[in-house]
Amino acid sequence: MEALATILIKNLPEDVLKELKRLKVELGCRTWAELLSKLVQSEREISLGEGKLREMRSGVRDFLKLRGPVSSKWVGHPTVLKEVRRSRDHGTG
């Protein structure tokens, strides 16, 4: 008989546990080991629900909206070195 390893995971956030339970049912897994096996075999393929995709699209749009206000505050053509120095000075004041 083959010995099976046991994995103990402590302090798992409740939302992560709920998501794992949902995946276990959705993927038709009877055990946690079966779920883990399927997740590993999926070759890190990520499946996002429509709600999560909408949330991500909204975040990208909001991020791109910042381009105008941020760029308008630049004096001249910014360089990486100038921006790094500016951000360091901003944090010390």
C-alpha positions in Angstrom: 0.0 0.0 0.0 1.3 3.5 -1.0 1.8 6.0 1.8 0.1 9.4 1.2 1.5 12.7 2.4 -0.6 15.0 4.5 -0.7 18.7 4.0 -1.8 21.0 6.8 -2.6 24.6 6.0 -3.1 27.1 8.8 -4.4 30.7 8.9 -6.1 30.4 5.4 -8.2 33.6 4.8 -11.9 32.8 4.8 -12.4 34.2 1.3 -9.7 31.9 -0.1 -11.2 28.9 1.7 -14.6 29.8 0.2 -13.1 30.0 -3.3 -11.3 26.7 -2.9 -14.6 25.1 -1.7 -16.3 26.5 -4.8 -13.6 25.2 -7.1 -13.8 21.8 -5.4 -17.5 21.5 -6.2 -17.2 23.1 -9.7 -14.5 20.8 -10.7 -16.2 17.8 -9.3 -13.4 16.9 -6.8 -14.3 14.5 -4.0 -11.2 15.3 -1.9 -8.8 18.2 -1.3 -6.0 16.1 -2.8 -8.0 15.7 -6.0 -8.6 19.4 -6.2 -4.9 20.1 -5.6 -4.0 17.6 -8.3 -6.3 19.2 -10.8 -5.1 22.7 -10.0 -1.5 21.6 -10.6 -2.3 19.8 -13.8 -4.1 22.8 -15.2 -0.6 24.3 -15.8 -1.5 27.5 -14.0 -4.3 28.3 -16.3 -6.4 31.1 -14.7 -10.2 31.1 -15.1 -11.8 34.4 -14.3 -15.5 34.9 -13.9 -17.4 37.7 -15.7 -17.6 39.8 -12.5 -13.9 39.7 -12.0 -13.2 40.6 -15.6 -15.6 43.6 -15.3 -13.8 44.7 -12.2 -10.4 44.4 -13.8 -11.6 46.4 -16.9 -12.9 49.1 -14.7 -9.6 49.3 -12.8 -7.7 49.6 -16.1 -10.0 52.4 -17.3 -9.7 54.3 -14.0 -5.9 53.9 -14.2 -5.7 55.2 -17.7 -7.9 58.2 -16.7 -5.0 59.3 -14.4 -2.7 59.8 -17.4 -4.0 63.3 -18.1 -3.9 64.7 -14.6 -0.5 63.2 -13.8 1.1 64.3 -17.1 -0.2 67.8 -16.7 1.9 68.2 -13.5 5.1 67.3 -15.2 7.5 70.1 -16.1 9.4 69.2 -19.2 10.1 65.7 -20.4 10.3 63.3 -17.3 13.1 60.8 -17.0 13.2 57.7 -14.9 16.0 59.1 -12.8 14.1 62.3 -12.2 10.9 60.5 -11.2 12.8 58.2 -8.8 14.4 61.2 -7.1 11.1 63.0 -7.0 9.3 60.1 -5.4 12.1 59.7 -2.8 11.9 63.4 -1.9 8.1 63.2 -1.7 8.3 60.4 0.9 10.7 62.3 3.2 8.7 65.5 3.5 
